[in-house]
Amino acid sequence: MTTQAELENQIAALIESIVFTKVTPDQPLLESGLIDSVTTVEVMLAVEAHFHCTIPATEVAIHLESVRTMAAYIAARQ
């Protein structure tokens, strides 16, 4: 079983590989502009491939708020 911290590290690494910038667990991703509409799609596809977890399009803004919120969503579905 993966811990919350391990999951957050995996998600952060995945996002960092897309945006080429270090991210922290509580850093706002969408609100800060770090992730835009194009990179949002890339992140969603990478999350789906890596974690076998789909985030509904209507909930992306909620769950992609930060690494921590995404980790909580994925953990609840694994």
Distance bins in CASP14 RR format, pairs under 12 A and 6 or more apart:
PFRMAT RR
TARGET T0000
AUTHOR 0000-0000-0000
RMODE 2
METHOD distances of the structure
MODEL  1
1 7 0 0 0 0 0 1 0 0 0 0 0
1 75 0 0 0 0 1 0 0 0 0 0 0
1 78 0 0 0 0 1 0 0 0 0 0 0
2 8 0 0 0 0 1 0 0 0 0 0 0
2 9 0 0 0 0 1 0 0 0 0 0 0
2 10 1 0 0 1 0 0 0 0 0 0 0
2 11 0 0 0 0 0 1 0 0 0 0 0
2 50 0 0 0 0 0 1 0 0 0 0 0
2 51 0 0 0 0 1 0 0 0 0 0 0
2 71 0 0 0 0 1 0 0 0 0 0 0
2 74 0 0 0 0 1 0 0 0 0 0 0
2 75 1 0 0 1 0 0 0 0 0 0 0
2 78 1 0 0 1 0 0 0 0 0 0 0
3 9 0 0 0 0 1 0 0 0 0 0 0
3 10 0 0 0 0 0 1 0 0 0 0 0
3 71 0 0 0 0 1 0 0 0 0 0 0
3 75 0 0 0 0 1 0 0 0 0 0 0
3 78 0 0 0 0 0 1 0 0 0 0 0
4 10 0 0 0 0 0 1 0 0 0 0 0
4 11 0 0 0 0 0 1 0 0 0 0 0
4 25 0 0 0 0 1 0 0 0 0 0 0
4 67 0 0 0 0 0 1 0 0 0 0 0
4 68 0 0 0 0 1 0 0 0 0 0 0
4 69 0 0 0 0 0 1 0 0 0 0 0
4 70 0 0 0 0 0 1 0 0 0 0 0
4 71 1 0 0 1 0 0 0 0 0 0 0
4 72 1 0 0 1 0 0 0 0 0 0 0
4 73 0 0 0 0 0 1 0 0 0 0 0
4 74 0 0 0 0 0 1 0 0 0 0 0
4 75 1 0 0 1 0 0 0 0 0 0 0
4 76 0 0 0 0 0 1 0 0 0 0 0
4 78 0 0 0 0 0 1 0 0 0 0 0
5 11 0 0 0 0 0 1 0 0 0 0 0
5 12 0 0 0 0 0 1 0 0 0 0 0
5 25 0 0 0 0 1 0 0 0 0 0 0
5 67 0 0 0 0 0 1 0 0 0 0 0
5 68 0 0 0 0 0 1 0 0 0 0 0
5 71 0 0 0 0 1 0 0 0 0 0 0
5 75 0 0 0 0 0 1 0 0 0 0 0
6 12 0 0 0 0 0 1 0 0 0 0 0
6 13 0 0 0 0 0 1 0 0 0 0 0
6 25 0 0 0 0 0 1 0 0 0 0 0
6 71 0 0 0 0 1 0 0 0 0 0 0
6 74 0 0 0 0 0 1 0 0 0 0 0
6 75 0 0 0 0 0 1 0 0 0 0 0
6 78 0 0 0 0 0 1 0 0 0 0 0
7 13 0 0 0 0 0 1 0 0 0 0 0
7 14 0 0 0 0 0 1 0 0 0 0 0
7 25 0 0 0 0 1 0 0 0 0 0 0
7 47 0 0 0 0 0 1 0 0 0 0 0
7 50 0 0 0 0 0 1 0 0 0 0 0
7 51 0 0 0 0 1 0 0 0 0 0 0
7 53 0 0 0 0 0 1 0 0 0 0 0
7 67 0 0 0 0 1 0 0 0 0 0 0
7 68 0 0 0 0 1 0 0 0 0 0 0
7 69 0 0 0 0 0 1 0 0 0 0 0
7 70 0 0 0 0 1 0 0 0 0 0 0
7 71 1 0 1 0 0 0 0 0 0 0 0
7 72 0 0 0 0 1 0 0 0 0 0 0
7 73 0 0 0 0 0 1 0 0 0 0 0
7 74 1 0 0 1 0 0 0 0 0 0 0
7 75 1 0 1 0 0 0 0 0 0 0 0
7 76 0 0 0 0 0 1 0 0 0 0 0
7 77 0 0 0 0 0 1 0 0 0 0 0
7 78 0 0 0 0 1 0 0 0 0 0 0
8 14 0 0 0 0 0 1 0 0 0 0 0
8 15 0 0 0 0 0 1 0 0 0 0 0
8 23 0 0 0 0 1 0 0 0 0 0 0
8 24 0 0 0 0 1 0 0 0 0 0 0
8 25 1 0 1 0 0 0 0 0 0 0 0
8 26 0 0 0 0 1 0 0 0 0 0 0
8 27 0 0 0 0 0 1 0 0 0 0 0
8 66 0 0 0 0 1 0 0 0 0 0 0
8 67 1 0 1 0 0 0 0 0 0 0 0
8 68 1 0 0 1 0 0 0 0 0 0 0
8 69 0 0 0 0 0 1 0 0 0 0 0
8 70 0 0 0 0 1 0 0 0 0 0 0
8 71 1 0 1 0 0 0 0 0 0 0 0
8 72 0 0 0 0 1 0 0 0 0 0 0
8 73 0 0 0 0 0 1 0 0 0 0 0
8 74 0 0 0 0 1 0 0 0 0 0 0
8 75 0 0 0 0 1 0 0 0 0 0 0
9 15 0 0 0 0 0 1 0 0 0 0 0
9 16 0 0 0 0 0 1 0 0 0 0 0
9 22 0 0 0 0 0 1 0 0 0 0 0
9 23 0 0 0 0 0 1 0 0 0 0 0
9 24 0 0 0 0 0 1 0 0 0 0 0
9 25 0 0 0 0 1 0 0 0 0 0 0
9 67 0 0 0 0 1 0 0 0 0 0 0
9 68 0 0 0 0 0 1 0 0 0 0 0
9 71 0 0 0 0 1 0 0 0 0 0 0
10 16 0 0 0 0 0 1 0 0 0 0 0
10 17 0 0 0 0 0 1 0 0 0 0 0
10 25 0 0 0 0 0 1 0 0 0 0 0
10 46 0 0 0 0 0 1 0 0 0 0 0
10 47 0 0 0 0 1 0 0 0 0 0 0
10 50 1 0 0 1 0 0 0 0 0 0 0
10 51 0 0 0 0 1 0 0 0 0 0 0
10 53 0 0 0 0 0 1 0 0 0 0 0
10 67 0 0 0 0 1 0 0 0 0 0 0
10 70 0 0 0 0 0 1 0 0 0 0 0
10 71 0 0 0 0 1 0 0 0 0 0 0
10 74 0 0 0 0 1 0 0 0 0 0 0
10 75 0 0 0 0 0 1 0 0 0 0 0
10 78 0 0 0 0 0 1 0 0 0 0 0
11 17 0 0 0 0 0 1 0 0 0 0 0
11 18 0 0 0 0 0 1 0 0 0 0 0
11 23 0 0 0 0 1 0 0 0 0 0 0
11 24 0 0 0 0 0 1 0 0 0 0 0
11 25 0 0 0 0 1 0 0 0 0 0 0
11 27 0 0 0 0 0 1 0 0 0 0 0
11 29 0 0 0 0 0 1 0 0 0 0 0
11 43 0 0 0 0 1 0 0 0 0 0 0
11 44 0 0 0 0 0 1 0 0 0 0 0
11 46 0 0 0 0 1 0 0 0 0 0 0
11 47 1 0 0 1 0 0 0 0 0 0 0
11 50 0 0 0 0 1 0 0 0 0 0 0
11 51 0 0 0 0 1 0 0 0 0 0 0
11 53 0 0 0 0 0 1 0 0 0 0 0
11 55 0 0 0 0 0 1 0 0 0 0 0
11 63 0 0 0 0 0 1 0 0 0 0 0
11 64 0 0 0 0 0 1 0 0 0 0 0
11 66 0 0 0 0 1 0 0 0 0 0 0
11 67 1 0 1 0 0 0 0 0 0 0 0
11 68 0 0 0 0 1 0 0 0 0 0 0
11 69 0 0 0 0 1 0 0 0 0 0 0
11 70 1 0 1 0 0 0 0 0 0 0 0
11 71 1 0 1 0 0 0 0 0 0 0 0
11 72 0 0 0 0 0 1 0 0 0 0 0
11 73 0 0 0 0 1 0 0 0 0 0 0
11 74 1 0 0 1 0 0 0 0 0 0 0
11 75 0 0 0 0 0 1 0 0 0 0 0
12 18 0 0 0 0 0 1 0 0 0 0 0
12 19 0 0 0 0 0 1 0 0 0 0 0
12 21 0 0 0 0 0 1 0 0 0 0 0
12 22 0 0 0 0 1 0 0 0 0 0 0
12 23 1 0 1 0 0 0 0 0 0 0 0
12 24 1 0 0 1 0 0 0 0 0 0 0
12 25 1 0 0 1 0 0 0 0 0 0 0
12 26 0 0 0 0 0 1 0 0 0 0 0
12 27 0 0 0 0 1 0 0 0 0 0 0
12 29 0 0 0 0 0 1 0 0 0 0 0
12 34 0 0 0 0 0 1 0 0 0 0 0
12 43 0 0 0 0 0 1 0 0 0 0 0
12 66 0 0 0 0 1 0 0 0 0 0 0
12 67 1 0 1 0 0 0 0 0 0 0 0
12 68 0 0 0 0 1 0 0 0 0 0 0
12 70 0 0 0 0 1 0 0 0 0 0 0
12 71 0 0 0 0 1 0 0 0 0 0 0
13 19 0 0 0 0 0 1 0 0 0 0 0
13 22 0 0 0 0 0 1 0 0 0 0 0
13 23 0 0 0 0 1 0 0 0 0 0 0
13 43 0 0 0 0 0 1 0 0 0 0 0
13 46 0 0 0 0 0 1 0 0 0 0 0
13 47 0 0 0 0 0 1 0 0 0 0 0
13 50 0 0 0 0 1 0 0 0 0 0 0
13 67 0 0 0 0 1 0 0 0 0 0 0
14 23 0 0 0 0 1 0 0 0 0 0 0
14 29 0 0 0 0 0 1 0 0 0 0 0
14 35 0 0 0 0 0 1 0 0 0 0 0
14 39 0 0 0 0 0 1 0 0 0 0 0
14 42 0 0 0 0 1 0 0 0 0 0 0
14 43 1 0 0 1 0 0 0 0 0 0 0
14 44 0 0 0 0 0 1 0 0 0 0 0
14 45 0 0 0 0 0 1 0 0 0 0 0
14 46 1 0 1 0 0 0 0 0 0 0 0
14 47 1 0 0 1 0 0 0 0 0 0 0
14 48 0 0 0 0 0 1 0 0 0 0 0
14 49 0 0 0 0 1 0 0 0 0 0 0
14 50 1 0 0 1 0 0 0 0 0 0 0
14 51 0 0 0 0 1 0 0 0 0 0 0
14 64 0 0 0 0 0 1 0 0 0 0 0
14 67 0 0 0 0 1 0 0 0 0 0 0
14 70 0 0 0 0 1 0 0 0 0 0 0
14 71 0 0 0 0 0 1 0 0 0 0 0
14 74 0 0 0 0 0 1 0 0 0 0 0
15 21 0 0 0 0 1 0 0 0 0 0 0
15 22 0 0 0 0 1 0 0 0 0 0 0
15 23 1 0 1 0 0 0 0 0 0 0 0
15 24 0 0 0 0 0 1 0 0 0 0 0
15 25 0 0 0 0 0 1 0 0 0 0 0
15 27 0 0 0 0 1 0 0 0 0 0 0
15 29 1 0 0 1 0 0 0 0 0 0 0
15 30 0 0 0 0 0 1 0 0 0 0 0
15 34 0 0 0 0 1 0 0 0 0 0 0
15 35 1 0 0 1 0 0 0 0 0 0 0
15 39 0 0 0 0 1 0 0 0 0 0 0
15 40 0 0 0 0 0 1 0 0 0 0 0
15 42 0 0 0 0 1 0 0 0 0 0 0
15 43 1 0 1 0 0 0 0 0 0 0 0
15 44 0 0 0 0 0 1 0 0 0 0 0
15 46 0 0 0 0 1 0 0 0 0 0 0
15 47 0 0 0 0 1 0 0 0 0 0 0
15 50 0 0 0 0 0 1 0 0 0 0 0
15 64 0 0 0 0 1 0 0 0 0 0 0
15 66 0 0 0 0 0 1 0 0 0 0 0
15 67 1 0 0 1 0 0 0 0 0 0 0
15 68 0 0 0 0 0 1 0 0 0 0 0
15 70 0 0 0 0 1 0 0 0 0 0 0
15 71 0 0 0 0 0 1 0 0 0 0 0
16 22 1 0 0 1 0 0 0 0 0 0 0
16 23 1 0 1 0 0 0 0 0 0 0 0
16 24 0 0 0 0 0 1 0 0 0 0 0
16 27 0 0 0 0 0 1 0 0 0 0 0
16 29 0 0 0 0 0 1 0 0 0 0 0
16 34 0 0 0 0 0 1 0 0 0 0 0
16 35 0 0 0 0 0 1 0 0 0 0 0
16 39 0 0 0 0 0 1 0 0 0 0 0
16 43 0 0 0 0 0 1 0 0 0 0 0
16 46 0 0 0 0 0 1 0 0 0 0 0
16 67 0 0 0 0 1 0 0 0 0 0 0
17 23 0 0 0 0 0 1 0 0 0 0 0
17 39 0 0 0 0 0 1 0 0 0 0 0
17 42 0 0 0 0 1 0 0 0 0 0 0
17 43 0 0 0 0 1 0 0 0 0 0 0
17 46 1 0 0 1 0 0 0 0 0 0 0
17 50 0 0 0 0 0 1 0 0 0 0 0
18 29 0 0 0 0 0 1 0 0 0 0 0
18 34 0 0 0 0 0 1 0 0 0 0 0
18 35 0 0 0 0 1 0 0 0 0 0 0
18 36 0 0 0 0 0 1 0 0 0 0 0
18 38 0 0 0 0 1 0 0 0 0 0 0
18 39 1 0 1 0 0 0 0 0 0 0 0
18 40 0 0 0 0 1 0 0 0 0 0 0
18 41 0 0 0 0 0 1 0 0 0 0 0
18 42 1 0 1 0 0 0 0 0 0 0 0
18 43 1 0 1 0 0 0 0 0 0 0 0
18 44 0 0 0 0 0 1 0 0 0 0 0
18 45 0 0 0 0 1 0 0 0 0 0 0
18 46 1 0 0 1 0 0 0 0 0 0 0
18 47 0 0 0 0 0 1 0 0 0 0 0
18 50 0 0 0 0 0 1 0 0 0 0 0
18 64 0 0 0 0 0 1 0 0 0 0 0
19 27 0 0 0 0 0 1 0 0 0 0 0
19 29 0 0 0 0 1 0 0 0 0 0 0
19 30 0 0 0 0 0 1 0 0 0 0 0
19 32 0 0 0 0 0 1 0 0 0 0 0
19 33 0 0 0 0 1 0 0 0 0 0 0
19 34 1 0 1 0 0 0 0 0 0 0 0
19 35 1 0 0 1 0 0 0 0 0 0 0
19 36 0 0 0 0 1 0 0 0 0 0 0
19 38 0 0 0 0 0 1 0 0 0 0 0
19 39 1 0 1 0 0 0 0 0 0 0 0
19 40 0 0 0 0 0 1 0 0 0 0 0
19 42 0 0 0 0 1 0 0 0 0 0 0
19 43 0 0 0 0 1 0 0 0 0 0 0
19 46 0 0 0 0 0 1 0 0 0 0 0
19 67 0 0 0 0 0 1 0 0 0 0 0
20 34 0 0 0 0 0 1 0 0 0 0 0
20 35 0 0 0 0 0 1 0 0 0 0 0
20 39 0 0 0 0 0 1 0 0 0 0 0
20 42 0 0 0 0 0 1 0 0 0 0 0
21 27 0 0 0 0 1 0 0 0 0 0 0
21 29 0 0 0 0 0 1 0 0 0 0 0
21 32 0 0 0 0 0 1 0 0 0 0 0
21 33 0 0 0 0 0 1 0 0 0 0 0
21 34 1 0 0 1 0 0 0 0 0 0 0
21 35 0 0 0 0 1 0 0 0 0 0 0
21 39 0 0 0 0 0 1 0 0 0 0 0
22 34 0 0 0 0 0 1 0 0 0 0 0
22 67 0 0 0 0 0 1 0 0 0 0 0
23 29 1 0 0 1 0 0 0 0 0 0 0
23 32 0 0 0 0 1 0 0 0 0 0 0
23 33 0 0 0 0 0 1 0 0 0 0 0
23 34 1 0 0 1 0 0 0 0 0 0 0
23 35 0 0 0 0 1 0 0 0 0 0 0
23 39 0 0 0 0 0 1 0 0 0 0 0
23 43 0 0 0 0 0 1 0 0 0 0 0
23 64 0 0 0 0 0 1 0 0 0 0 0
23 66 0 0 0 0 1 0 0 0 0 0 0
23 67 1 0 1 0 0 0 0 0 0 0 0
23 68 0 0 0 0 0 1 0 0 0 0 0
23 70 0 0 0 0 0 1 0 0 0 0 0
23 71 0 0 0 0 0 1 0 0 0 0 0
24 32 0 0 0 0 0 1 0 0 0 0 0
24 34 0 0 0 0 0 1 0 0 0 0 0
24 66 0 0 0 0 1 0 0 0 0 0 0
24 67 1 0 0 1 0 0 0 0 0 0 0
24 68 0 0 0 0 1 0 0 0 0 0 0
25 65 0 0 0 0 0 1 0 0 0 0 0
25 66 1 0 0 1 0 0 0 0 0 0 0
25 67 1 0 1 0 0 0 0 0 0 0 0
25 68 1 0 1 0 0 0 0 0 0 0 0
25 69 0 0 0 0 1 0 0 0 0 0 0
25 70 0 0 0 0 1 0 0 0 0 0 0
25 71 1 0 0 1 0 0 0 0 0 0 0
25 72 0 0 0 0 0 1 0 0 0 0 0
26 32 0 0 0 0 0 1 0 0 0 0 0
26 65 0 0 0 0 1 0 0 0 0 0 0
26 66 1 0 1 0 0 0 0 0 0 0 0
26 67 1 0 0 1 0 0 0 0 0 0 0
26 68 1 0 1 0 0 0 0 0 0 0 0
26 69 0 0 0 0 1 0 0 0 0 0 0
26 70 0 0 0 0 0 1 0 0 0 0 0
26 71 0 0 0 0 0 1 0 0 0 0 0
26 72 0 0 0 0 0 1 0 0 0 0 0
27 33 0 0 0 0 0 1 0 0 0 0 0
27 34 1 0 0 1 0 0 0 0 0 0 0
27 35 0 0 0 0 0 1 0 0 0 0 0
27 64 0 0 0 0 0 1 0 0 0 0 0
27 65 0 0 0 0 1 0 0 0 0 0 0
27 66 1 0 1 0 0 0 0 0 0 0 0
27 67 1 0 0 1 0 0 0 0 0 0 0
27 68 0 0 0 0 1 0 0 0 0 0 0
27 69 0 0 0 0 0 1 0 0 0 0 0
27 70 0 0 0 0 0 1 0 0 0 0 0
28 34 1 0 0 1 0 0 0 0 0 0 0
28 35 0 0 0 0 1 0 0 0 0 0 0
28 61 0 0 0 0 0 1 0 0 0 0 0
28 64 0 0 0 0 1 0 0 0 0 0 0
28 65 1 0 0 1 0 0 0 0 0 0 0
28 66 1 0 0 1 0 0 0 0 0 0 0
28 67 0 0 0 0 0 1 0 0 0 0 0
28 68 0 0 0 0 0 1 0 0 0 0 0
28 69 0 0 0 0 1 0 0 0 0 0 0
29 35 1 0 1 0 0 0 0 0 0 0 0
29 36 0 0 0 0 0 1 0 0 0 0 0
29 39 0 0 0 0 1 0 0 0 0 0 0
29 40 0 0 0 0 1 0 0 0 0 0 0
29 43 0 0 0 0 1 0 0 0 0 0 0
29 44 0 0 0 0 0 1 0 0 0 0 0
29 60 0 0 0 0 0 1 0 0 0 0 0
29 61 0 0 0 0 0 1 0 0 0 0 0
29 62 0 0 0 0 0 1 0 0 0 0 0
29 63 0 0 0 0 0 1 0 0 0 0 0
29 64 1 0 1 0 0 0 0 0 0 0 0
29 65 1 0 0 1 0 0 0 0 0 0 0
29 66 1 0 1 0 0 0 0 0 0 0 0
29 67 1 0 0 1 0 0 0 0 0 0 0
29 68 0 0 0 0 0 1 0 0 0 0 0
29 69 0 0 0 0 1 0 0 0 0 0 0
29 70 0 0 0 0 1 0 0 0 0 0 0
30 36 0 0 0 0 1 0 0 0 0 0 0
30 37 0 0 0 0 1 0 0 0 0 0 0
30 39 0 0 0 0 1 0 0 0 0 0 0
30 40 1 0 0 1 0 0 0 0 0 0 0
30 43 0 0 0 0 0 1 0 0 0 0 0
30 60 0 0 0 0 1 0 0 0 0 0 0
30 61 1 0 0 1 0 0 0 0 0 0 0
30 62 0 0 0 0 1 0 0 0 0 0 0
30 63 0 0 0 0 0 1 0 0 0 0 0
30 64 1 0 1 0 0 0 0 0 0 0 0
30 65 1 0 0 1 0 0 0 0 0 0 0
30 66 0 0 0 0 1 0 0 0 0 0 0
30 67 0 0 0 0 0 1 0 0 0 0 0
30 69 0 0 0 0 0 1 0 0 0 0 0
30 70 0 0 0 0 0 1 0 0 0 0 0
31 61 0 0 0 0 1 0 0 0 0 0 0
31 64 0 0 0 0 0 1 0 0 0 0 0
31 65 1 0 0 1 0 0 0 0 0 0 0
31 66 0 0 0 0 1 0 0 0 0 0 0
31 69 0 0 0 0 0 1 0 0 0 0 0
32 64 0 0 0 0 0 1 0 0 0 0 0
32 65 0 0 0 0 0 1 0 0 0 0 0
32 66 0 0 0 0 1 0 0 0 0 0 0
33 39 0 0 0 0 1 0 0 0 0 0 0
33 40 0 0 0 0 0 1 0 0 0 0 0
33 64 0 0 0 0 0 1 0 0 0 0 0
34 40 0 0 0 0 0 1 0 0 0 0 0
34 43 0 0 0 0 0 1 0 0 0 0 0
34 64 0 0 0 0 0 1 0 0 0 0 0
34 65 0 0 0 0 0 1 0 0 0 0 0
34 66 0 0 0 0 0 1 0 0 0 0 0
34 67 0 0 0 0 0 1 0 0 0 0 0
35 41 0 0 0 0 1 0 0 0 0 0 0
35 42 0 0 0 0 1 0 0 0 0 0 0
35 43 1 0 0 1 0 0 0 0 0 0 0
35 44 0 0 0 0 0 1 0 0 0 0 0
35 46 0 0 0 0 0 1 0 0 0 0 0
35 47 0 0 0 0 0 1 0 0 0 0 0
35 60 0 0 0 0 1 0 0 0 0 0 0
35 61 0 0 0 0 0 1 0 0 0 0 0
35 64 1 0 0 1 0 0 0 0 0 0 0
35 65 0 0 0 0 0 1 0 0 0 0 0
35 66 0 0 0 0 0 1 0 0 0 0 0
35 67 0 0 0 0 0 1 0 0 0 0 0
35 70 0 0 0 0 0 1 0 0 0 0 0
36 42 0 0 0 0 1 0 0 0 0 0 0
36 43 0 0 0 0 0 1 0 0 0 0 0
36 64 0 0 0 0 0 1 0 0 0 0 0
37 43 0 0 0 0 0 1 0 0 0 0 0
37 44 0 0 0 0 0 1 0 0 0 0 0
37 57 0 0 0 0 0 1 0 0 0 0 0
37 60 0 0 0 0 1 0 0 0 0 0 0
37 61 0 0 0 0 0 1 0 0 0 0 0
37 64 0 0 0 0 0 1 0 0 0 0 0
38 44 0 0 0 0 0 1 0 0 0 0 0
38 45 0 0 0 0 0 1 0 0 0 0 0
39 45 0 0 0 0 0 1 0 0 0 0 0
39 46 0 0 0 0 1 0 0 0 0 0 0
39 60 0 0 0 0 0 1 0 0 0 0 0
39 64 0 0 0 0 0 1 0 0 0 0 0
40 46 0 0 0 0 0 1 0 0 0 0 0
40 47 0 0 0 0 0 1 0 0 0 0 0
40 55 0 0 0 0 1 0 0 0 0 0 0
40 57 0 0 0 0 1 0 0 0 0 0 0
40 60 1 0 0 1 0 0 0 0 0 0 0
40 61 0 0 0 0 1 0 0 0 0 0 0
40 63 0 0 0 0 0 1 0 0 0 0 0
40 64 1 0 0 1 0 0 0 0 0 0 0
40 65 0 0 0 0 0 1 0 0 0 0 0
40 70 0 0 0 0 0 1 0 0 0 0 0
41 47 0 0 0 0 0 1 0 0 0 0 0
41 48 0 0 0 0 0 1 0 0 0 0 0
41 55 0 0 0 0 0 1 0 0 0 0 0
41 57 0 0 0 0 1 0 0 0 0 0 0
41 60 0 0 0 0 1 0 0 0 0 0 0
41 64 0 0 0 0 0 1 0 0 0 0 0
42 48 0 0 0 0 0 1 0 0 0 0 0
42 49 0 0 0 0 0 1 0 0 0 0 0
42 64 0 0 0 0 0 1 0 0 0 0 0
43 49 0 0 0 0 0 1 0 0 0 0 0
43 50 0 0 0 0 0 1 0 0 0 0 0
43 51 0 0 0 0 0 1 0 0 0 0 0
43 55 0 0 0 0 1 0 0 0 0 0 0
43 60 0 0 0 0 1 0 0 0 0 0 0
43 63 0 0 0 0 0 1 0 0 0 0 0
43 64 1 0 0 1 0 0 0 0 0 0 0
43 67 0 0 0 0 0 1 0 0 0 0 0
43 70 0 0 0 0 1 0 0 0 0 0 0
44 50 0 0 0 0 0 1 0 0 0 0 0
44 51 0 0 0 0 0 1 0 0 0 0 0
44 53 0 0 0 0 1 0 0 0 0 0 0
44 54 1 0 0 1 0 0 0 0 0 0 0
44 55 1 0 1 0 0 0 0 0 0 0 0
44 56 0 0 0 0 0 1 0 0 0 0 0
44 57 0 0 0 0 1 0 0 0 0 0 0
44 59 0 0 0 0 0 1 0 0 0 0 0
44 60 1 0 0 1 0 0 0 0 0 0 0
44 61 0 0 0 0 0 1 0 0 0 0 0
44 63 0 0 0 0 1 0 0 0 0 0 0
44 64 1 0 0 1 0 0 0 0 0 0 0
44 70 0 0 0 0 1 0 0 0 0 0 0
44 73 0 0 0 0 0 1 0 0 0 0 0
44 74 0 0 0 0 0 1 0 0 0 0 0
45 51 0 0 0 0 0 1 0 0 0 0 0
45 53 0 0 0 0 0 1 0 0 0 0 0
45 54 0 0 0 0 1 0 0 0 0 0 0
45 55 0 0 0 0 0 1 0 0 0 0 0
45 60 0 0 0 0 0 1 0 0 0 0 0
46 52 0 0 0 0 0 1 0 0 0 0 0
46 53 0 0 0 0 0 1 0 0 0 0 0
46 55 0 0 0 0 0 1 0 0 0 0 0
46 64 0 0 0 0 0 1 0 0 0 0 0
46 70 0 0 0 0 0 1 0 0 0 0 0
46 74 0 0 0 0 0 1 0 0 0 0 0
47 53 1 0 0 1 0 0 0 0 0 0 0
47 54 0 0 0 0 1 0 0 0 0 0 0
47 55 1 0 0 1 0 0 0 0 0 0 0
47 60 0 0 0 0 0 1 0 0 0 0 0
47 63 0 0 0 0 1 0 0 0 0 0 0
47 64 0 0 0 0 1 0 0 0 0 0 0
47 67 0 0 0 0 0 1 0 0 0 0 0
47 70 1 0 0 1 0 0 0 0 0 0 0
47 71 0 0 0 0 0 1 0 0 0 0 0
47 73 0 0 0 0 1 0 0 0 0 0 0
47 74 1 0 0 1 0 0 0 0 0 0 0
47 77 0 0 0 0 0 1 0 0 0 0 0
47 78 0 0 0 0 0 1 0 0 0 0 0
48 54 1 0 1 0 0 0 0 0 0 0 0
48 55 1 0 0 1 0 0 0 0 0 0 0
48 56 0 0 0 0 0 1 0 0 0 0 0
48 60 0 0 0 0 0 1 0 0 0 0 0
48 74 0 0 0 0 0 1 0 0 0 0 0
48 77 0 0 0 0 0 1 0 0 0 0 0
50 70 0 0 0 0 0 1 0 0 0 0 0
50 74 0 0 0 0 1 0 0 0 0 0 0
50 78 0 0 0 0 0 1 0 0 0 0 0
51 63 0 0 0 0 0 1 0 0 0 0 0
51 70 0 0 0 0 1 0 0 0 0 0 0
51 71 0 0 0 0 1 0 0 0 0 0 0
51 73 0 0 0 0 1 0 0 0 0 0 0
51 74 1 0 1 0 0 0 0 0 0 0 0
51 75 0 0 0 0 1 0 0 0 0 0 0
51 76 0 0 0 0 0 1 0 0 0 0 0
51 77 0 0 0 0 1 0 0 0 0 0 0
51 78 1 0 0 1 0 0 0 0 0 0 0
52 74 0 0 0 0 1 0 0 0 0 0 0
52 77 0 0 0 0 1 0 0 0 0 0 0
52 78 0 0 0 0 1 0 0 0 0 0 0
53 59 0 0 0 0 0 1 0 0 0 0 0
53 63 0 0 0 0 1 0 0 0 0 0 0
53 70 0 0 0 0 1 0 0 0 0 0 0
53 71 0 0 0 0 0 1 0 0 0 0 0
53 72 0 0 0 0 0 1 0 0 0 0 0
53 73 1 0 0 1 0 0 0 0 0 0 0
53 74 1 0 1 0 0 0 0 0 0 0 0
53 75 0 0 0 0 1 0 0 0 0 0 0
53 76 0 0 0 0 1 0 0 0 0 0 0
53 77 1 0 1 0 0 0 0 0 0 0 0
53 78 1 0 0 1 0 0 0 0 0 0 0
54 60 0 0 0 0 0 1 0 0 0 0 0
54 63 0 0 0 0 0 1 0 0 0 0 0
54 73 0 0 0 0 0 1 0 0 0 0 0
54 74 0 0 0 0 0 1 0 0 0 0 0
54 77 0 0 0 0 1 0 0 0 0 0 0
55 61 0 0 0 0 1 0 0 0 0 0 0
55 62 0 0 0 0 1 0 0 0 0 0 0
55 63 1 0 1 0 0 0 0 0 0 0 0
55 64 1 0 0 1 0 0 0 0 0 0 0
55 65 0 0 0 0 0 1 0 0 0 0 0
55 69 0 0 0 0 0 1 0 0 0 0 0
55 70 1 0 0 1 0 0 0 0 0 0 0
55 72 0 0 0 0 0 1 0 0 0 0 0
55 73 1 0 0 1 0 0 0 0 0 0 0
55 74 0 0 0 0 1 0 0 0 0 0 0
55 76 0 0 0 0 0 1 0 0 0 0 0
55 77 0 0 0 0 1 0 0 0 0 0 0
56 62 0 0 0 0 1 0 0 0 0 0 0
56 63 0 0 0 0 1 0 0 0 0 0 0
56 64 0 0 0 0 0 1 0 0 0 0 0
56 73 0 0 0 0 0 1 0 0 0 0 0
56 77 0 0 0 0 0 1 0 0 0 0 0
57 63 0 0 0 0 0 1 0 0 0 0 0
57 64 0 0 0 0 0 1 0 0 0 0 0
59 65 0 0 0 0 0 1 0 0 0 0 0
59 69 0 0 0 0 0 1 0 0 0 0 0
59 70 0 0 0 0 0 1 0 0 0 0 0
59 73 0 0 0 0 1 0 0 0 0 0 0
59 77 0 0 0 0 0 1 0 0 0 0 0
60 69 0 0 0 0 0 1 0 0 0 0 0
60 70 0 0 0 0 1 0 0 0 0 0 0
60 73 0 0 0 0 0 1 0 0 0 0 0
61 69 0 0 0 0 0 1 0 0 0 0 0
61 70 0 0 0 0 0 1 0 0 0 0 0
62 69 1 0 0 1 0 0 0 0 0 0 0
62 70 0 0 0 0 1 0 0 0 0 0 0
62 72 0 0 0 0 0 1 0 0 0 0 0
62 73 0 0 0 0 1 0 0 0 0 0 0
63 69 1 0 1 0 0 0 0 0 0 0 0
63 70 1 0 1 0 0 0 0 0 0 0 0
63 71 0 0 0 0 1 0 0 0 0 0 0
63 72 0 0 0 0 1 0 0 0 0 0 0
63 73 1 0 1 0 0 0 0 0 0 0 0
63 74 0 0 0 0 1 0 0 0 0 0 0
63 75 0 0 0 0 0 1 0 0 0 0 0
63 76 0 0 0 0 0 1 0 0 0 0 0
63 77 0 0 0 0 0 1 0 0 0 0 0
64 70 1 0 1 0 0 0 0 0 0 0 0
64 71 0 0 0 0 0 1 0 0 0 0 0
64 72 0 0 0 0 0 1 0 0 0 0 0
64 73 0 0 0 0 1 0 0 0 0 0 0
64 74 0 0 0 0 0 1 0 0 0 0 0
65 71 0 0 0 0 0 1 0 0 0 0 0
65 72 0 0 0 0 0 1 0 0 0 0 0
65 73 0 0 0 0 1 0 0 0 0 0 0
66 72 0 0 0 0 1 0 0 0 0 0 0
66 73 0 0 0 0 0 1 0 0 0 0 0
67 73 0 0 0 0 0 1 0 0 0 0 0
67 74 0 0 0 0 0 1 0 0 0 0 0
68 74 0 0 0 0 0 1 0 0 0 0 0
68 75 0 0 0 0 0 1 0 0 0 0 0
69 75 0 0 0 0 0 1 0 0 0 0 0
69 76 0 0 0 0 0 1 0 0 0 0 0
70 76 0 0 0 0 0 1 0 0 0 0 0
70 77 0 0 0 0 0 1 0 0 0 0 0
71 77 0 0 0 0 0 1 0 0 0 0 0
71 78 0 0 0 0 0 1 0 0 0 0 0
72 78 0 0 0 0 0 1 0 0 0 0 0
END
